[in-house]
Amino acid sequence: MHVGPSRRRLTRILLWAAPLTWIGCGGGGGSTDILLPSLTITTSTDGVDLDSDGYGVAVDGGSPRAIGLDATVTVDPLPDGQHAVELSGVAANCSTTNNPRTVTVSTAGTATATFSITCGPGAGSVAVTTTTSGAGSDPDGFALTVDGLDRGAIGVNATISLTSLTPGGHLLGLTGMAANCVVAGDNPLSVTVTPGQATPVGFAITCAAPPPSSGSVQITTATSGSSLDPDGYTVSLDGGNPQAVSINGTLSIGSIAAGSHSVRLSEEASNCTISGDNPRAVTISSGQTATVQFAITCVAPPPGSGSVQVTTATSGSSLDPNGYTLRIDGGSPQALSINGSRTVGNLTAGAHTVLLGGNAANCTVAGDNPRAVTISSGQTATVQFAIACVAPPPGTGSVQVTAATSGSSLDPDGYTLRIDGGAPQALSINGSRTVGNLTAGTHTVLLGGNAANCPVAGDNPRSVTVAAEQTATVSFAIACAATGPTVNLRIQAMYVTQSTQSLDGTVPLVQDREGFIRVFALADRTNSASPTVRVRFFSGGSVIGTLTLNRSGSSTPTAVQEGILNSSWNGTVAASLLQPGVSILADVDPANTVAESNETDNSFPSSGTPRPLTVHAAPVAKIRFVPIQQGSAAPGNVTTANKDALIETARRIYPLHTIDTDVRAVYTTSTVLEWNGGGWDQVLGDLDGLRVAEGSDRTYFGIAKLDYQVGQVGTAYRAIPTALGGDEPTDVRRVVAHELGHTWDQLHTPCGTPPPLTIDQNYPYGTGIGVYGFDVAAGTLKPPSTPDIMGYCSNPWISDYIYRRVMTFREASGLITQSSAAAKQPALLIWGRIVNGQAVLEPAFQIVTRPAPVRIRSRGSRPTAARCSGCPSTRRRCQTIRGGAATSPSPCH
């Protein structure tokens, strides 16, 4: 709870907030309660090659907070009960146990969670060689990934060294291959790195001649949540060659034959879910690049989970050419090389089964398969498979099965083939697969999995005769018919946002600032349509910019789902397009690739007339940070190196464009800032006097180092450009943004326990922001339940209500500042504050500054003119008097 110091009237606006504990008392002199922190989290690190950048710690799946190698952070407030605590950002050569873990919080005391981290020996390297052969080539070469992370480009016939790899197992992938190129063997490869040594790794690639009419596809992954997949994903085009892609990365595949294809994302961790269709259908046009986007959400594993490490050892001859798959408890298959290792985490403690599959007919798994394994909390169990391969018996051959698909509305997920009724094997819609180790004689080949509108021509199954040491061929022709115009598309809503926006798009935008557009296209029924959306920007009747937006997914939504980012067609709007006088017009399926029952209602606005954008020019925000030194203690941590980082939250949420920051010399005060609010009013007043004396047109923001963990962390004058806050690293950006809101004339919003008299009674949204916000820099959506920056709750964003009010105030104050600027001249500074209803005046002195009308402020009110001699007890103080003498009447401030 919040409460100001008793027995005196406060004439300031205070910020008390997480991670510090609320402190308070009754408004007229009640008792004072000190609430203990809910939870302290401590790290202790030892070993060699320690993690250089520290860790992150999250509670209940929230955003991680930074914590050092040997450090403690305080988390508060938390409700009584059990909470999950997870340490992240641990280097690969470092480990900890029981992570995440469960702690029990009680108001009777402070819960603790201590993580002991041990780091092992340093790095090794791998020397990677690519050898490419065949009639074709990949003109732009390939790229390498290590554990799903991009490690740079490599040529088609080249050798490079990847250094700084932690010892132990890694997945090394070759990616960025054109569709006409295939890598032999496993991709990615399991590689064991030895400290101080270079491990050789070779990839052999064969490239066929590219098709005469081809295009490309760009696949993008966006992963959110906690406990993210540690080694990335793989992408397969038409069920073919897998290529690695990072958890937030982009993969381009070229030389794809024009037509319909499917893209599948695989190898996601068991705690991560892929949104929408998988595989996704995509249409490739000659000379064009199509886009496919996958959104993946990961959740924190349940408390008490563990992992299993599965290892394969293959011996014999005619080894399996494409490795194996493993399944945990019958789940999704994951690739495993013939002599490799893969660790699967986030498994609940208890009994599980591990099945090794995908082995060739001539390779036999020794022992039980599946295997039973018991997982212990925080531990890694091991399962080992031994596989023996023998040369196929004399007299065996193979069969090559090819599919050729034509028509429209092609099957999005390809087909399956079965030999003699055996296990199904994937086959793309225009692909080929060879099945070996078949005894000489007659066999049957069945093509299945085709969509209802895609019948197979001729006999199915087919009989084929396999000769010893030969490869027989079977070809299937499939013709797909159009399904007919049974769907109608339209656009329900569209808006551009820079941090907050209403669904009707009426929140003003800032000129020359990058934005993010969302277009909500809908279908009138369940469908398989995946159209593009075109957005055109107009100025003076001419088109000045065009965006073509694609959405991942093989269907169009039937209702607006603003809370799901992937439900809309999205894109970045360049700052140059956001200018006064610009209007926009959107069209769904502008090329008419989808057969609709009504082709006349595809524009938004429906009239076909571009809708004007409301764009305002934002005055420059001039911020001067002032390091505050309390006596001989260290000054607040603000320097030219970190000043712009302190303003980053404010930059993202407020209607700002240019932010001009600088750092003043250290200001030393004998006043000590106390946890219960003592000294804050004095230092804030001194800082404001300093601003006036120096005649600056900047907002003065003092940054102080606080020597306590619990108590007040910030204060500011409302509608006066002076504020003060602590430099606690995990919270200083929020404090700066909150206090700047006060200097821009904003009261508190109701989240948390702000003093009742400082709450904006007109705030319309309760404790949340009311509409969806969007962090353009991070690309993340903020739900309406997110707290507003002017409240006392953690992890805030900004409401459209506060955003609009700040924009209005800054535009008005910017005009006033520009029109009232005056030359410096002699003036008399008279200043002070109100304590217990009495005026306390500081010593008056003559200065040379820019005099300005001086006003007074009652709590929660707008500036009011009055004579200095008649300032009410609730007013703040009198300030600069022009020419060194009082004027009559003299306005007060």
N, C-alpha and C positions, 0 to 999 in steps of 0.2 A: 504494500500500500504506500501511497505518497502522503506526506504531510510536511509543511514548512516548519521552520523553527518556531517554538512557542514564545509568547510574551513580546512579540514584535510583529509589525505588519510588513509583509514583503512587497516590494514594488518592482519585482522582476518576474520573469517567466523561467521556470526551472525545468531541467531534464534529469529525471532519475530513471535508469533503465537497465535491462539485462545487458551484460552479464552480472551487474551489480545488484545487490538485494535492495528492495524498496525499504525506505525508512520513513517514519512519519509520526505526527502527533496531532492532537486536536487543534482546530483553528484558534481557540482562545486560551490555550495554555494547558491542554490535557497531558496525559502521560506519554512517554516516548518508548516505543518498542523497537528492538533490534532483532531482525529475523536472521537466523543462521543460513548460510548458503545451502542449497539442496544437495549439491554434488561437487566433489573435487576430483579431478582426473590428473594422474601423475604418470610421467614416463621416466624410465631409467634405462639408459643404453650403454652397453659395453661391447668389447670385441675389437676387431680391426676393420678398417675401411668403413667407418661409420657413415650413416645416411647424412648427406651434406645439407639437405634442405628441410630437415625436420619432417613432421608428420601432420596429419589432419585427424581430428576426432569428432565424431558425430553421435548425437543422442537420438534414439528412436527414428533413425533414418533421415534426420534433418541435414542441413548443409554443414559440411565439415568446418571446424575452426582450427586455425593453425596452433600447433604446440611444438615446442622444441624437443631436443634429444633427452634432456633431463630438466623437465619443467612441470609446472602445475597450472591448470586452468580451473576456474570456478564456473559452474553452470547453475543458473537460478532465474526464475522460479520453475520448479517441476512439481506436478501433483504427486501425492503420496501413492506408492505402489511400485511395481517393477518397471524398469526401463532398460532398453538395449543400448550398450555403449560399444562403438566400433572404432578401432584405430586404422587409418588408411595412409597411403603414401609411403609405406614401408619399402625400402629398397629391396631388390631381389636377393641380395646377399645377406639380408637381415631377416629375422623371424621373431615372432612372439607367440605365446600360447593363449588359448581361451579368448579368441578374438573372432567375432564380437562376444561380449559377455553380458550377463544380466545383473543389474544392481537393484537393490530395494531402497527407495527413498522414503523418509519419514520426517515429519516436522520436529520430531524429538531430537534430531541431531543431523550431522552432515554425513551423507554416504560417500564412500571413497571407491575409486577404481584405479588400480596401479598396474601399468603395463611394463613388463621387463622385456627389453629388446636386445637380442644378441646378433652381432654382425660377424660374418665370416670373411675368408680371404678375398682378395681383389679380383680384378678382371682378367679375361682372356680374349681371344679373337677368333674369327673364322676367315679363311681365304676362300672366296666364292668365285667359281669359274663357270661361265656359260659357253656352250658349244651348240651352234645352230646349223641345221642342214635342211635340205629340201628345195623344192622348186620356187618357193616363195620366201618371204622374210617379214619381219616386223620392223617397219621403218623407224620407229621412235624408241626401239629397245624395250627393256623391261624395268621393273622396280623390285627392290628387295624389302621384305618385312621380317622383323624379328619379334616373335610373340605378338603378332598382329599390329606392330607399330612400324611405320614407314622408316626405312633406313637409307633411302636414296636410290638413284638410278644405276643401271648396269647395262652395258651394250650387249648386242646379240652374240658376240664372240669376244669376251672380255674376262678379266680377273680383277677383283677389288677385295680389299680387306675391311672387315667390319670389326672395329675395336671396342674396348670398354664394355665387354659382355661379362656379366657375372658368371662364376663357375656353376656348372650343372646343366640340366636339360633345357633346351630352347626349341621353339618351332621356327624354322627358317623357310620363308615362302618366297616364291617367284611370282610376281603379279604384273598386271599391265600388259599381258600378252594379247595379241590380236586373235580373233576367232579362228583364223586359219593356222594357228600355231598350237602345238601340243607338247607339253613337257613329259618326258618319260619318267615313270616311277612316281614316288610320293611327292605331293606338293600341297601343303608344306612338309618339309622334312624334319624329323626329330634329330637334333644335333646335341652332343654333349661337349660342353666347353670346359677346357682344363685351364686352371690359373696359370698365367704367364706363357701360354702356348697358343699357336695358331693352328686351328683345326681345318683341314681342307674339306671343301664341299663342292660337288660338281652337279650342274644341271645340264641335261641333254634335251634340246628342243628341236622338233621337226616342224617346218612350216610348209604347207601346201600353197599352190598358187591361189591368190585371193579371187573371190567371185567377181564377175565383170561388173555387176551393179551392187554396190555395198554401201553401208553406212556404219555408224558406231553408236554405242550406248554408254552413258555416264551413270554409274551407280553410286549413290551417296548413302551413308549410314549416319544416324543421329541417335546417340545412346544417352539416356537420362536415368536418374535414380541413384541407388547406392549399391556397393559391392559389384561394380561394373565388371564385365567379362575381362579376364586378365590377358587373354591372348588373341582377341579379335575374332573375326568371322571368315568364312569363305563364301565366294560367289560362284555359281555355276550357270552358264548360259546353255539352255536347252538340255540340261542334265549332263553336260560335258565337263571339260577340264576345269577343276576347281582352282580359284585364285584367291589369295588372301586380301582382306580389306580390314582396316583398323576400325575401332568402335565408333569413331567420329571421323570418317575419312571418305575419300572419293576414289573410285576405280573406273578407268576408261578401257573399253574393249572395242577395238576397231576391226575392219575387214569383215563385217557381218553381212550376209546376204540379205538384200531387201526383202521384207515380208514380216510375218508375225513370228515372234520368239517368246521364250519364257526365261525369267531370271529368278533364281532361287538363292536365298541367303541361308547359310547353314553354320554349324559349329557354335551356336550361341550357348552360353552357360545355362545350367538348369534353372537358375534364378532369374533369367532374362527372357522376356516375352516379346516377340515380333508382332507389331500392330498390322492389321490388314492382311490382305492376301499374300500367300507365300507358297508357290512361286507367283510372280507378277507377270502379266502379259504386257508385251511392249511391241510396237510396230516400228520397224526400221525402214527409213526412206533413203533412197540413194543420195549419197553426198551429205546427209544430215546426221545430227547427233541427237538421239532421244535420251530422255532422262528417266531414271527410276530412283525413288527415294524410299528408304526403309527407316521406320522409327522403332527403336527398341527401348523397352523400359525394364530396368533391373531393380529388384527389391532386396533389402537386407536379408541375409539368411536367418533362419530361426535361431534363437539362442540355443547353444549346446550342439551346434552342427559340427561336422568334421568333413574329411575328404578321403578319396581312395586313389592310389597311384597304380595304374595298370601298365605292365611291361610285357613285351613280346620278344621271344627269341626264336628265330626261324633257321632251320638247317636243312640240308639235302640239296637237291638239284631241281631245276625248273621252278624256281621260287615264284611265289605269287607276284605278278607284275604291278599290281595296283594297291597293295596293302590290304588292311582289314578295317573293320568297324567294330566299335564296342557300344554296348547299350547297358545303361544302369537301370535296373528295375523295369526293363522293357521300354524305356524312353527313346528319345531321338538318337539316331546313330551318330557317332563321332569318329572321325578318321584316326587311324593308328597305323604307323609304318610297320614293316615286317620285322624290324629290330629296333623298336622305339619304345617310348614311354609317354603316357598322358595322365595328368592329374585332374580329377573331377571333384570340385568342391561343393560346398553348401548342401551337404547331405545330412539329413537328420540322424542323430545318434540312434543306433540299433542295427538290425539285420537288413542287408541289401543283396541283390544278385547282380553279377557281372557276366554278360554274354559277349563272346568274341564271334564275329560273323564276317562275311565277305571273303572267306578263304576260298581259293581255287579248288576245283574238284580233286586235284592231285596233292593237296596239302591237308594234313590231318592234325587236329588239335589234340594234344595229349591230356588225359585226365578229364575231370568233370567240366562240362560247358553247358549251361552257365555255372559259375562258381558262387558259393555263398561267402559273404564277407561281413564282418561286424565293425561298424563305425563307432568310435568313441569321441566324445565331445572334445573339440580342439586338437584332435590327433589325425594323422594320415595313415590309413591302413594300406597294405600292399597286396596286389594280386599279380601273379606271374603266369603267363601262358607259354608253353613250349609247342612249337609247330614244326612238323617234319614234312618236307615235300619230296616227292619221288618223281622221277621222269615218267611222263605218261606212257602207258603200255604201247608197245609196237602196234601199228595198225590203226591209230587214232587220227582224227582230223578235226576240222572246225567248220563253222558256218558263219557267214557274214550277212547280217540282217539290215536292210536299208528301208527307211520310210521316206516317201515323197508326198508332201501335202500341198494341195492347191485350194483355191476358192477364197471365201471370206468368212469372218467369224471363226477363225482357226482355233483349234483346241489349245487352251492356254497352258496346260501342264504336261503336254506330251503324252507318250504311250508307255506301255509295258510289253515285254515279250517273254514268252515261256517256251522252253525247249522240253518236249516230252512231258508237259504238265508240271515242270519243276518250279523252283522259286522265281518270282517275277524280277525282271531286270529293266531299268529305265531306258527309254529310247526317245530321243527328241523328235519333233514333228518333221524335221528334215535332217535326220541324222543316221548314223550307222553304228552298229555294235557287233563285235566278233566274239563268238563263244567257242572256246576250244575244249580239248580233251574229250571229244566225242568219239565213241567207238564207231568203226566203219560199219555202214549200213544205213537203214532208213530211220528218219526221225521226223517229228512234227514240230512246227513253229507256229505259235499262236500270238497274234497281235491284239492287245486289249487296251483298256483305259481310254478309248476314243470317245469324244463327246457325241451326243445323240445326233447332232447335225453334221457329223463327220463319218460317214460310212466307209468301210474298207471295200475296195473293188476286188472282185474275184474270191477265190476260196480262202477261208480263214477258219481253222488252221490250214497250213500248207504242209505238204510232204516234201522232204528233201533227202537226197541220198548223199551221204558223206563218204568220201574215199580216203584211204589211209594217206597221211601226210599231205592232204589237199584241203583247200578251203572252198566249200560250196557257197553259193549265193542265193539269197531269197530277197525279193523286193516287194514292198507293199505300196500301192497307190491309194491315197485317201483324198476324197474331194469333200470340202466343207461348204455347206450352203448358207447363204445369209439368213439370219433369223427373223428379218422383217422389222419395220419401224414400229416397235411397240412401246417406245419410251419417249418422253418429252423432257427437254432440258431447259432450265431457266436459271437466272441469278437472283437469289433472295436478298442478299446484302453484300456490301463491300465497304471497306474502310482502310485508311492509311493511319498508322500509329507511330509515335516516336517514344512513348512510354506508357500512355494510357489512352483509351478510346472507347466511346460508346458504340453499340452495334449500329446506330444510325449515322455514325461518322461525323458527329457535330463538334467534337473537341478540336479547337484550333491547333494548327501545326506551326512549327518554327521554320522560318525561311532559311534556306541553305543548310539544313540539317537532314542527314540521312533518315529515311523512314522504312517502314515495313508494311506491305500491303497484304490484306487477306480478302479473298473473293469467295463467297459462299454460293457455289453452284449446286443446284439440286436436280434430282430426277423425280418424276411423279410416281415411280414404282420401282421395285427391285429390278436390278439391271446388271449388265456387264459392260457398260459404257465407261470409257476412260478418256474423256475429251481434253483438249487444251483450252486455256482461257487467254484471251488477248486483252491487254489493258493499254489504252492509248491516252497520252497526255496532250492536251491542246492549250495553245496560247494564241490569242488573236485570231482564232479560227483555223490555225494551222497545227498539224501534229508535230510536237517537239520531242516525243519519245514514245517507244512502244516496248512493252514487256510481254513475253510469251511465257505463261505459267503452266507447269505440269504438276500433277499430283500423283504420288505413289499410290497404287491400289488399282484393282481391276474393275471397280464399279464407282458410280457416282452416288453420294449420300442422298437420302430422301428427306432429311430434316437438318436444320442448322444445329451444329454441335460446336459452339464456340469454344468450349473447354477442351476440345481435342484439336491440337494444332494441325494434324494431318487431315482433318476433315475439310479444310479449305485449300484453295489454290493460293500459294504464298510466294512472295518474292521481295527482294530489297529494292527500294526506290532511291535512286541517286539524289544527293542533296541538290544538284543543279536543276532537278525537275520540280522541286518544291519551292515555288515562287508565288507571290501575289498574282492573281489573275489567271492561274492555271486551273483547268477543269479536266475531269477524267471520264472515260467511257469504257466499259468492259463488255466483252462478247464471249459467250461460251461456244465452243466448237466453231470457230470462225471459218474453218475450211470445209465445214459440212461433211466431216468424216463419219459422223454418227447419223444413221437414218432415223429421223424423228417424226412423230405424228404431227408436230407443229414446228415449222422452221422460222416463224415470225416473232417469237418471244424470247430470243436468245441474248438480248442486250440489257444492260443496266447502266443508267435508268431505262425503264421499259420504253420511254418515249424516243430513245435513240439520241437524245440531246445530252452532251457531256454535262456532268454535275460539277459545279464550281467547288474547289477546295478553299477552306478558310485558312490562310497562311499569314502569320504575323512576323514582323521583324523583331527580334529580341535584343534589347539593349545589352551592351557588354557588361558582364558581371565582373567587377574588379574586387578582388579579395586580397587583403594583406594579412598574412599570418604573422603573429607576434609570439615568439618563444617567451614564455613567462618563467622567470627564475624566482623561486621563493627562498629568499635569504641565500645561504650557501649551497642549497640543494641544486641538483642538475636541472637545467631548463627543460621545458617541454620539447619533445622530439619532433621538430619541424625544420626542414632544411630545403634548399633549392632542389635537392635530389628527390625528396618525397612529397613536396607540396602538392603536386598535381594528383598524386595518389590519394591524398586526404580528401580531395574534392570529387573523387570518382563517382561515389554514390549520388551526390547532388547532380553531377553532370548527366548521369543516366536517367534520372527520374524527373527533374524539373524542366520547364520550358526554357532552356538556355541554349545559346549558340557559342559565342566566344566567351571564354572564361580567362581572365587575365589575372594570374596569381603572382605574388612576390612574397618575399620573407624579409621582415624588418629585423633590425638588430635586436638582441635580447633585451627584454624589459625586466628589470629587477625590482622586486617589491619585498618589503619586510613582512607583509601580510601572508599568513599561511592559509591555504585552502583546506578547510576541514570537512570531514565526512558528513557532518550534520548541517552543512550549509554555511558555517561560520567562515567569514573572510571572502566569500564569493561576491557578495554585493559590493564590498569595498574594491576588490580588484577589477570587477566589471566597470564600476564608476571611474576608477583610475584609467582604465583602458579607453573608455569613452572620452575622458578629458584629454588623453594623449592624442586621440584621433582629431579632436577639435583643435587642439593647440598646433598640430602639424598641418592643419588646413587641407587634409586629404579628402579626395572624393571616393576613397575606397572603403569597403567594409573591413573593419578591424576585427580579426578573429584570433583571440589569444589561445595558445596551446600550452597547457601546463602538465607537468608530471605529478601524479597523485600518489601519495605514499600509503594508500589504503585500498582494500579490496571491496569494501562495502560502503556505499554512500553516494553523494551527489557527484554527477559527472559532467554537468553542463548548465549554462544559463545564458540568457540573451535578453536584450531589449526588443520589444515588439515595435516594428516599423521604424527602428533606429538602427543604423548599420554597425552595431557593436555586439560581439558575442564572445563566449569563453567556454572552453571544453578541455577535458582530459585527453591524454595521448595514448590510452590503452589500445594496443595494436588491433585487437579483434573487434573493437567497437567504435574507433575514432571516426571512421567514415560515416557511420550512421549518426553519431553525435553532431558532426559538422553539418550534415544534411538537415537534421532536425532543427538545430539552432539557427541555421540560415533561413529556414521556414519562418521562424519567429521574426527575424529581421525584415522579412518580406511580409509582415503584418498578419501572420497566421496564428490562431489560437490552437489549443490541443484538440485532437480527436479522441473519442471515448475509450479506445482500447487501453487496457491496463488501469492504472489508478491515478490519472492526472488530478490535480486539485480542482474541485468542482467549478470554482469561479473562472478557471482558465480554459474550460472546455467550450468549443464552438457549439452553441445550442442549435444552430441551423444545419449542422453536419447531418447528411441524409442517410448514412449507410450503417449505423450501429458501429460495430468494431472492425468492419472490413473496408475494402476500397470500393465495393459496390459494382464495379465493372471490371472487365478483364484488362490487366496490364500486360506489357510486353517489354522485355529487356532486349533491345535491338542488338546490343553488342554480344550478349550471350546466346541470343536466339531462344529464350525461354519464356513461357507463358506464365502470368501471375493470376491465379484465380481470384474471384471477387471476395473470398474470405480472407485474403492476405491483409495484414494490418497496414494502416496508413502510416506514413513517415512521421506525422505529427502526433501519433499516439505513443504509448509507453510499452508497446509490445515488440518482440524481436522479429527479425527477418521481414522488415516492412517493405512496401513499395509505395506508390502514390495513387490517390483517388483522382478521378477527373474533377471533383469538386475543388480540392486543394490546388490541383494543376491550373485550373481556370483562374482561381483567385490570385495565385502567385503571378500568372501572366498579366492579369489586369493591374495588379499593384506595381509590378516592375515597369510596365509600359508607362503608367502615370508618373511614377517617381523618376523614371529616366528622363521624361520631358521636363519635369520640374528641375532636375539637376542641371540639364543642359541650359535651361532658360535663366536659372538663378546664379550661375557661376559668376563669381566676382573676383577682382584682384585682391591680393593680400594687402592688409592695412593694419595699423595698430588697433587692438581690441582689448577688452577686459574680460577675462574668464571668471565667471562666478558659477560655482558648481557645488553640488552636494546631493543629499538623498533624504528620504523620510524614514525615520526609525521610531516605532511606537507612537506614530502620529505627530512626531516633532521633526522639524527641519534640522538637519545636521549639515552645516556648510563647511566645505573645505576652504583653505586659504585662497583668496582671490589674487590674481596677478595679471600683469599686462603681457600680452603676446602679440605677435604679428601673424595673422591668419586671415582666412576668408570668412568674414562675418556672414551670418545667415539668420533668417527669422528663427526664433527659439520658441519651442512649444513645451507644454507639459502633457503628461499622459496619466490618466487614471487607469487602474488595472482593468484590462479588457475593453478599453474604450478607444476611440479614434482621437487624434490630436485635437486639443481644444485651446483656443486663444484665451489668455487672461493676463491681468497685470501681475508682474513679478511680486509686488508687495501684497497681493491678495491670493497667492497660490493656496488652494485648499490642502488640507493635511494629507489627502490621498494622492496629490500630484507629486511628480518625481523631483524636479529641481529646475532652477533657472540656469541659463547657460550663457553663451557669448552675447555681449552687449556691444553694439556697433560703436566704433570711435573711442572706446575707453570710457564712455559715460552712459548712464542709463537714459533711454529714450522714454517718452511718455505718450501713449501707454506702451509697455514692453511685453511682447509675447513671451510665454514661458514654455519650457520643454520638459 
